[in-house]
Amino acid sequence: MSRADLVLNTLERASEKCADPAPLVYRRLFELRPEFEDLFVMDSDGGVRGAMLETCFNAILGVTEDSATQRVIISSSRFAHGGYGVSEQDFGLMFVAIRDTLRNLVGEGWTGETEAAWTELLADISAIE
């Protein structure tokens, strides 16, 4: 199975277990960096979180499909988040939180091949400047 197929399969399988993974993803993100929770203090209805997660899922799909557009969006988002005090190194933690959440949702169906596909995907995202 290709990396794109493995990533898509992961997203589909996780969505069967959880229609809205946002609370789980953000819980994981805040476990990784508790201080990030303060960045969302004004997001009382979760709209910003939802939009950010949607952007991340689109970026994941775009990178798996080698979309130049999504690479530009990731690059500009990396720059924009610097204005919120998010370091370039920490920018990728959102994608790590997504991967970790999906791994937990998929459970035993998360294979070594799936792990390798996500490791490669996260490395590609991290390399986008």
C-alpha positions as CSV (number, residue, x, y, z in Angstrom):
1,M,0.0,0.0,0.0
2,S,1.3,3.5,-0.8
3,R,1.9,6.1,1.9
4,A,-1.1,8.0,0.7
5,D,-3.3,5.0,0.9
6,L,-2.1,4.1,4.4
7,V,-2.7,7.7,5.6
8,L,-6.2,7.8,4.0
9,N,-6.9,4.4,5.5
10,T,-5.9,5.7,8.9
11,L,-8.2,8.7,8.6
12,E,-11.1,6.6,7.5
13,R,-10.7,4.0,10.2
14,A,-10.3,6.6,12.9
15,S,-13.4,8.5,11.7
16,E,-15.4,5.3,12.1
17,K,-14.5,5.3,15.8
18,C,-14.8,9.0,16.5
19,A,-16.8,11.5,14.4
20,D,-15.0,14.5,16.0
21,P,-11.5,13.9,17.0
22,A,-10.8,17.6,17.9
23,P,-11.1,17.3,21.7
24,L,-8.8,14.3,21.6
25,V,-6.2,15.9,19.4
26,Y,-6.1,19.1,21.5
27,R,-5.9,17.1,24.7
28,R,-2.9,15.4,23.2
29,L,-1.4,18.7,22.0
30,F,-1.8,20.2,25.5
31,E,-0.2,17.1,27.0
32,L,2.8,17.7,24.7
33,R,2.9,21.5,25.4
34,P,0.6,22.6,28.2
35,E,1.4,26.2,27.6
36,F,-0.3,26.0,24.2
37,E,-3.6,25.9,25.9
38,D,-3.3,29.6,26.8
39,L,-3.1,30.4,23.0
40,F,-6.8,29.3,22.7
41,V,-8.2,31.1,25.7
42,M,-10.4,33.3,23.4
43,D,-11.7,30.3,21.5
44,S,-14.7,29.8,23.7
45,D,-16.8,27.9,21.1
46,G,-14.0,25.8,19.6
47,G,-14.3,27.4,16.2
48,V,-10.6,28.3,16.0
49,R,-9.6,24.8,17.0
50,G,-11.9,23.2,14.5
51,A,-10.7,25.4,11.7
52,M,-7.1,24.7,12.6
53,L,-7.6,21.0,12.7
54,E,-9.4,21.1,9.3
55,T,-6.4,23.0,7.9
56,C,-4.1,20.4,9.3
57,F,-6.1,17.5,7.9
58,N,-6.1,19.3,4.5
59,A,-2.3,19.7,4.8
60,I,-1.8,16.1,5.6
61,L,-3.8,15.0,2.6
62,G,-2.1,17.6,0.4
63,V,1.4,16.4,1.5
64,T,0.5,12.8,0.8
65,E,-0.6,13.8,-2.7
66,D,2.5,16.0,-3.1
67,S,0.4,19.2,-3.4
68,A,2.5,22.3,-3.9
69,T,-0.4,24.4,-2.6
70,Q,-0.5,22.6,0.7
71,R,3.2,22.9,1.1
72,V,2.9,26.7,0.7
73,I,0.1,26.8,3.3
74,I,2.2,24.8,5.8
75,S,5.1,27.2,5.2
76,S,3.0,30.3,5.7
77,S,1.3,28.8,8.7
78,R,4.7,28.0,10.2
79,F,5.7,31.6,9.8
80,A,2.4,33.0,11.1
81,H,2.4,30.8,14.2
82,G,5.8,32.3,15.1
83,G,3.8,35.5,15.8
84,Y,2.0,33.6,18.5
85,G,5.3,32.4,20.1
86,V,5.2,28.9,18.5
87,S,8.7,28.0,17.6
88,E,9.5,26.3,14.3
89,Q,10.4,23.2,16.2
90,D,7.0,23.2,18.1
91,F,4.9,23.9,15.0
92,G,5.0,20.3,14.0
93,L,3.6,19.2,17.4
94,M,0.0,19.6,16.1
95,F,0.7,16.9,13.5
96,V,2.3,14.7,16.1
97,A,-0.8,15.1,18.2
98,I,-3.0,14.2,15.3
99,R,-0.9,11.1,14.6
100,D,-0.9,10.0,18.2
101,T,-4.7,10.5,18.5
102,L,-5.3,8.5,15.3
103,R,-3.0,5.8,16.5
104,N,-5.0,5.5,19.7
105,L,-8.3,5.5,17.8
106,V,-7.2,2.8,15.3
107,G,-5.7,0.7,18.1
108,E,-4.5,-2.8,17.1
109,G,-5.1,-1.9,13.4
110,W,-2.2,0.5,13.5
111,T,0.6,-1.6,11.8
112,G,4.3,-1.1,11.4
113,E,3.6,-0.1,7.9
114,T,1.2,2.6,9.1
115,E,3.7,3.8,11.6
116,A,6.4,4.1,8.9
117,A,4.0,6.0,6.6
118,W,3.1,8.5,9.4
119,T,6.8,8.8,10.4
120,E,7.7,9.7,6.8
121,L,4.8,12.1,6.5
122,L,5.7,13.9,9.7
123,A,9.3,14.2,8.5
124,D,8.1,15.7,5.2
125,I,6.0,18.2,7.0
126,S,8.9,19.1,9.3
127,A,11.1,19.7,6.3
128,I,8.8,22.3,4.8
129,E,10.2,25.7,5.5
